[in-house]
Amino acid sequence: MKRFSPDIPHLYTRGKNFVFRLVIPAHLLGLAGKAEFKVSLKTKDHLTALRKYDEVD
């Protein structure tokens, strides 16, 4: 997974698709039950990804 832009936190590309990825802090792992939260934005277009990113963030 590769970060899309250093200016936009949590937005990554996986292959050609965009993904929202948030690392869970260590002190909250017990509550979250996992180390990271990932959601596919189900798009390859960066403008659509930015719109969907605002909905998830």
C-alpha positions as CSV (number, residue, x, y, z in Angstrom):
1,M,0.0,0.0,0.0
2,K,1.4,3.4,-0.9
3,R,0.4,6.8,0.5
4,F,-1.3,8.9,-2.1
5,S,-0.1,12.3,-0.9
6,P,1.8,13.5,2.2
7,D,-0.8,16.3,2.5
8,I,-3.7,13.9,2.8
9,P,-3.4,11.6,5.8
10,H,-5.0,8.1,5.7
11,L,-5.4,8.1,1.9
12,Y,-3.5,5.2,0.2
13,T,-3.5,3.4,-3.1
14,R,-3.6,-0.4,-3.3
15,G,-2.8,-1.3,-6.8
16,K,-4.9,1.2,-8.7
17,N,-7.7,1.5,-6.1
18,F,-7.9,4.0,-3.3
19,V,-8.2,3.0,0.3
20,F,-8.8,4.9,3.6
21,R,-6.4,3.5,6.2
22,L,-6.2,4.5,9.9
23,V,-3.7,2.9,12.3
24,I,-5.2,2.3,15.7
25,P,-3.0,3.6,18.6
26,A,-1.4,0.9,20.7
27,H,-3.4,1.9,23.9
28,L,-6.7,1.4,22.0
29,L,-5.9,-2.0,20.5
30,G,-7.9,-3.8,23.1
31,L,-11.0,-1.8,22.4
32,A,-10.7,-1.9,18.6
33,G,-9.6,-5.5,18.4
34,K,-7.4,-4.8,15.3
35,A,-4.3,-2.8,14.5
36,E,-5.8,-0.8,11.6
37,F,-9.0,0.3,10.1
38,K,-9.2,0.0,6.3
39,V,-12.0,0.8,3.9
40,S,-11.9,0.5,0.2
41,L,-13.1,3.7,-1.5
42,K,-14.1,1.5,-4.5
43,T,-12.7,3.9,-7.1
44,K,-9.6,4.4,-9.3
45,D,-10.3,8.1,-9.9
46,H,-8.5,10.4,-7.5
47,L,-11.2,13.1,-7.6
48,T,-13.9,10.6,-6.6
49,A,-11.5,9.2,-4.0
50,L,-11.1,12.6,-2.4
51,R,-14.9,13.1,-2.3
52,K,-15.4,9.6,-0.7
53,Y,-12.4,10.3,1.7
54,D,-14.3,13.3,3.1
55,E,-17.3,11.0,3.9
56,V,-15.1,8.4,5.7
57,D,-12.9,10.9,7.5
